[in-house]
Amino acid sequence: MKQIYFLLLLFFSLLSVSSQEDIWKGKSVKISNGNLEVSANGRYIQHKNGTPFFYLGDTAWELFHRLNEEETEMYLENRRAKGFTVIQAVVLAEHNGLNTTNRNGDKPLIDNDPLKPNENYFKWVDKVIKMAEKKGLYIGLLPTWGDKVDKKWGVGPEIFNKENAYTYGAWLGKRYQKSKNIIWIVGGDRPGGEQNYEIWEAMAKSIKSEDNNHLMTFHPSGDASSSQWFHNSEWLDFNMAQTGHCHRRYEFYSNHIVNDYNKAPVKPCMDGEPNYENHPICWKPDEQGWFDDVDVRLSAYWSLFSGAFGYTYGCHDIWQMLDEGRTPVGFARGNWKVSLDLPGAYDMIHIRRLLEPLDWDTRKPVDDIIVSDNTSPKDRIVALAGKDYILIYFPTGKEAVFNLTKLELAQNLSMKWFDPRTGEYKDAGGLQNIKNHKITPPTSGHGNDWILVIGRTPK
């Protein structure tokens, strides 16, 4: 790492603000840096000019369907200010998206026929994509929610087969091939296998046949990853998992993020739908309570320090744009406009400030430096190392013993504690590159997560 490393730490700590006035003051995502592509080492995404792209997403599944222009502007600006870079939204929305009009009074298809798209509806989609582009935001664009392919618990109706999925995908690909801020996300909370496979495969291939300018992935059902069905598909540029909404344990990230990270051929991987803030745990609020900002941070750092190149935040009230007069889905309890400023959303900006300026090419998970017991699924410590830096995440502040001789680092190392709640740094003393070094975080217990930042002291 360059000798300016700790000057960067100081810079970012000065930018960090612990109050709810926190806004993104760093570099904006520059659409003008060129189309996105997979890095040479296959571990992350970058612009054509080589600038790494930090995928920090938000799930706004009903964006095109339920918001008017004023609300869309408010939502996008709120997310831009908090450092988000990708907004995941669905063209054919989940909540009766075929038969209930958008706020302009338009349905997406004529007679629910994928071969008869309604031009007025798609002009609105075009406009929202352009609104996001002006703010430096990418749209993670889902052609349809999964219930239009495989109804299961959804509204449906099932309208796609292999043939019309191909035609619909080709039409979308041609329409958006020149858009500057698209990332394609096929799927929509459904499995990719069995009878669904040929439909998703046809839709993905047809989009790529017209649009080879944009990256593509697949959004699976809960506790699953795109790699289970499509890892070797040529159209799949990176893997996306959904760890789901029913856990507070590390094994979900081991099962999906670590598993995807270790697959061959190498492809970038990430969690595209983790625990949603303000979501009832396992849909049982009376028995288990609700996910909060602590759970958001756990899912974020567990996945990012286990090899993920990006992360998608989610809020239960926001994805469905719950507002007065709308029926809550899944015990949702908050108005989406108020929930935009829940604590977990503010925590996202600190993640980006911490990771974005560090070297991307050399970073890798290094859990083998932890030599003390690290088997607890709730207290699992994870570590990420790059050229001349180590980041260690302590989810509950539990002390641990490390062997840093396994890493090729300088002898004189400096340590700083990074507070993921505020983005602030504080000195943690010096460290010799020695074996069996015990590290104790400043505080411990649920909600007392910390990150130890170890780097070479500049000469």
N, C-alpha and C positions, 0 to 999 in steps of 0.2 A: 504494500500500500504506500502511496505517496506520503511524504513527510508532513503534508498539510492535513493528515487525517484528524488529529485532535483539534486543529483549527476549525475543521468542518464540524466537529462535535460541538465546539463552543458556539459556532455560528448557528447551528440548529437549535441549541439549547436556548439561545437568546431569542430565537423566533418563537419558541414554544410558549404558549399561554395556557394557564390552568383553568381559566374561566370559560364561560360559554360564548365569549367574544372571539374565540379562536377561529381564524380563517386561513386559507392557503395563501402563503406569501412567497412560496418558492417558485421554481420554474413551472410554467403551465405546460401541459402536453401540447406539443406543437404538431398539428396535423400536417404542416408544411414540411416536416422532416421526412416525409415520404411514406409510402405504404408500409404496413407492418409485415414482418417476416420472422421466421424462427432463426435464432442465433446459430452460429456455426457449430457450437458444441451441443445444440439441441436441448438446452436447459431453460431458455427464456425467450421472450419476444423482444424484438427491437425494430426500430424504424430502418428504412432503406439506407439512411446515412450512418447507421451504426449506433444511434442513441438508444439505450435500453428503454423499454416501455414497461412501466409499473402498472399492471392490471389491478386496479382497485375498484371493484364493481359494486353496484347496488341493484337489488332486485325490484324493479318497477314493472312487474308483469302486465299490469292493466293500464300502463301509461297512455297508449294510443286510444284505448277504449273508454276510459272513465274521466279523463281530465279535459278541460277546455284550454284555450290558448293562454289565458292569464295564469291558470294553475300550473300549466306545463312550464311556463317561464319561471315561476316561483320555485317549483321543484328543481328544475335543472340548475338554477343559480345557487340554491341551497347546497346541492351536491358538489357543484364546482368549487364553492367556497370551502368546503370541508375536505377538499383534496381528492375526491373521487375522479376516476378517469374513464370508467365504463358504466353505462346504464343498460341493464338487461331488460328488454321489453318484447312483447309478443304481438305479432300482426293479427292473427286470429285468436283472440283472447280467451281465457279460461271461462270466465263467468258469463255464460250465454253469449259469447262473443260473436256468434253467427246471427242470432235472432234479436238481440238487444242492440240498438244503434249506439254509435259513439255520441259525444256531446254535440256534434254537428248534425245529428239526425241521419247518419249514413251507416249502412251495414257493409261489411267488407266484400261480400259475394252476392251476386244475383242468383236467387233461387238456391242458395247454399251450394253452388256449383263452383269448384275450384278452377274450372275453365272459364268462368265468367266473373272476373274481378271487377268491383265497382270503382271506377276511376275517381270519383269524389272522395271515397274513403282513403284511397292510396295517395291522393294529393295531400291529405292531412298527415299521413305517415311520412311523406316526403318532407313536409314542412317541419315536423318535429325533429327529424334527423338533421335538417339544416339548422334548426335552433340549437341543437346540441353541438353541432360543428362549430358554430360561432363562439361557443364557450370552451372549445378545446376538448369536448367530451366525445367519446366513441359510443355507438349504440351496439350492444350485443343483441343482434336481431334474430329472434325466433320466428320462422315462417308460420308456425302454428303451435298451439298448445297440444299436448299429447292426446287429449280426449277426442280430438277429431280423427285420430288414427286408432286409438284403443281406449274406449270410453271408461272402463273400470268404474271408479267412484265419481267420475266427472259428469258434466252436463251433456257433452257431445253436441250434435250427433256425429257418428263416425262417417266421414265423407270421403276419405282418401283410400285409394287403391294404388297399386304400383304404377299404373299408366297415368292417372291424373296427377299423382304426386310428382311424377317426372315433368309433366307439362307445366304444372304450377311452379315448380322449382326453377325451371328454365326461364319462365316469365319473370320471376323475381330477380334471378341472377342478371338478366339483361337490363332490367329496370335500374338496378343499383350498382352495376359494375363500375360506374365512374364516381360513385360517392366516395368521399375521402375518409369517412369515419364509421365504417361498418366492420363488425366482426360477426360472422355467421355462427349461429348456435342452432343446429338442427335438434329435434327432439322436444321435450317439454314434459318432464316428470313422468316418463313412462319407460319401461324396459325397451331395449333395442333388439331383443332376440325374438325367436319363434316367428309368429305370423307378422310381427311388426318389422322384422329385419328388412325384407325386400322393399317396404314402403319408405323407410328412412334412408336406406341405401340409394334408392332411386331419386329421392328428393335431393339428397346431398350431391350426388353425381351430376344431376341436371343443373343445379346452381353453379357448380364448378365448371360445367361445360360452357357456360356463358360468362362467368365471372371468376377469373383466376387472379384477381387483384387483392382479394381479401382472405384472411385466415378463417378457418372453420373448425368447430368442435361439436360435441353432442352433449346435451343436458339430460342425464338419466333420472330414473326414479330414486327414491331414498335408499341409503346404504348401498350405493352402487357407483360404478364408474363407467365412462364411455369405453374404457379399454377392454371391458368384458366382451364387447361385440365388435368394436371397430378399430382396435389399436393398429391393425395392419392395413386398414383402408387408406388408400392414397389421399383421399379428400380430408382425412382427419389430421389437422396440423398440431393440435395439442389435446391432451386429455382433460376432461372435466368430471369431477366426482360430485355427488350429493351426499354429504355425511348425514344430513337429515336433522330431525328435531326431537330426538328421543334419548339423548345421552349427555353425560358430562365426563367422558372417559377417553383416554388417549387411543385405545385400540382401533377406533374408527379411522384415525389418521394413519395408523400403522397398516390397517387393512387396505386402504385406498391410496393415500398420498405416497407412503413409502413403497407400496407395491408398484404403483405406476412409475415412480422415480427409478426403480430398478429394472423396469422392463426394457427389452430390446426389440426393435430399434429404439434408441433414446428419443423421447418426445417430451416437451414441457408438460407439466401437470399442475392442477390447481383444484381447490374446492369451490365449486360454483353455487352451492347452496348449503350452508352450514346452519347451526342453531340460529334462529331468528330472534332478535331482541323483542321482548314483550310477547313471546310465543309461549303457550302453556307447554310445560315439559311433558313430552309424550302424549300431548292432547288430554292431560289429566290435571287441570289446574288445582282442583280441590285436594288432590292427593300429593302432587309433586311440586306445585307452584309454577313459577314463570321464569324463563330465561331472561337474564339481564346483561348489563354491560360487562360483568365479569366473564360470563359465558362467551360473549362475543370475543373478548381478548383471548381467552383460552383457545377457542377454535382458530383464531387468526394466527397466533404465534405457534401453536402446535403444528399447523399445516405449513406455514412459511419456513419454520426452522427444520421441517422434515423433508424439504426439497421442493415445495410448491414455488412457482415463479410469481404467483399473484393470489388474490383472495377476493371473494365476493361477500360483502356485508348484506344482511337482510333484516327487515323489521316486519313483523306480522301485520301491522296496521297499514304499512306503506305499500307492500306488494299488491294488496287488494284495494288500495286507495279508499279505505273505510271512511265514510263521511255520513253526515246526517241524512237519514232516509234510506241508507243502504243496509242490507242485512249482514251482520258480521259472519265471517266464515271462520270456523275452527276456534271459537271462543275469543275472537279478537275483541279488544276492549278499549282501544284508543283511536282518536281522530288522527288521520294521516298527517294533517298539517301540523298538529302539535307534536306528533311522534318524530317528525323530521329532526328534532333537536334532542332526542334521547341521548344519554351519556355515551352509549356505545358507538353512535355515529361520530361523535367528537373524537373518540379514541382512534379512529381510522387515520386521521391526519398525522398522528404521531408515528404510526407504522410506516407511512410513506417517507416521512422525514428521516426516520432511522435507517431504512434500508436503501432508498433510492440512490444516495450519493456513494454508497460503498461499491467496491469492485464486484461485478456480476459474473465474470468468466471463471473465477477461481472458487466461488462459494460452493460449499457442500455441507451436508449434515455430518456431524462428527460426534455422535453420541458415545462413541467408544472411549472418549476422554473421561467419561464419568465412571469412576471405579468403585464408588459406594453403591449400596442397593438402590436401584432405580426402576423397580418393578410395579410400583403402585400406579394404577390406571388414572387416579385423580391427581397425583403429585408428580407425574412423569416430567422430568427435566429433559429439555432438548437443547441441542447446541448446533450452531452454524458457524463455519469458519471460512474465511477467504484469505487472500494475500495479506498477511500481517494484521489480521483482526480475528477475534472470536466473539460471538454473541451467545450468551447462555441464558435461557429462559427458565426461571423458577416460578411455576404456576401458583404455588402456595407458600413461597418463601421458605421451603424446607432446605436445611443446609445439606451440603454434599461434598464429597472428596473427588478431586480431579487429578489426572495425570497429564500434564501439558507437554511432557517430553515427547509425546507421540506426534506433536505438530512441529514443523520447522519454523520456529519463531526466534526472535532475538532474545537475549538473556534479560534485558531490562524492559519489563512490560509495565504499562500503566493501566489502572483499572478505574472505570467509572460505573456507577449505578444509573440506569435509565429507568425512569418511572413511567410505565406505559399508560398511566391515568392522566398524566400532565405533560409528558414529553420533556420533562426537565432532567438534567444530569446533576449528579453530585459525586464528589471524589470518593473512591473506595480504597485508596492507598496504593502502594506499589506491589509488584508481584515478580518474584523470580521464577524463571521457567523450570520448576522443580516437580518432582514426583510426589503424589499424595498430598496435595495442598487442599486444606479444608476451607470452604467458602460459606459464609453465613450471611444471607440477605438482611436488609435493615429491619424488616418486620415479617411476620409469618401468619398463616391462617388463610381461610377462604377470602378472596378479594385482595390479598396482599401478594400479587404477582410482581416480579422484578426481572429486569434484564441486566446482566453483567456484561459490560462492553470492555473487552481487553484489546489493547493495541500497542504498537511500538511507540515509545516516547521519542519524538523528533530530536535529532541531535542539534 
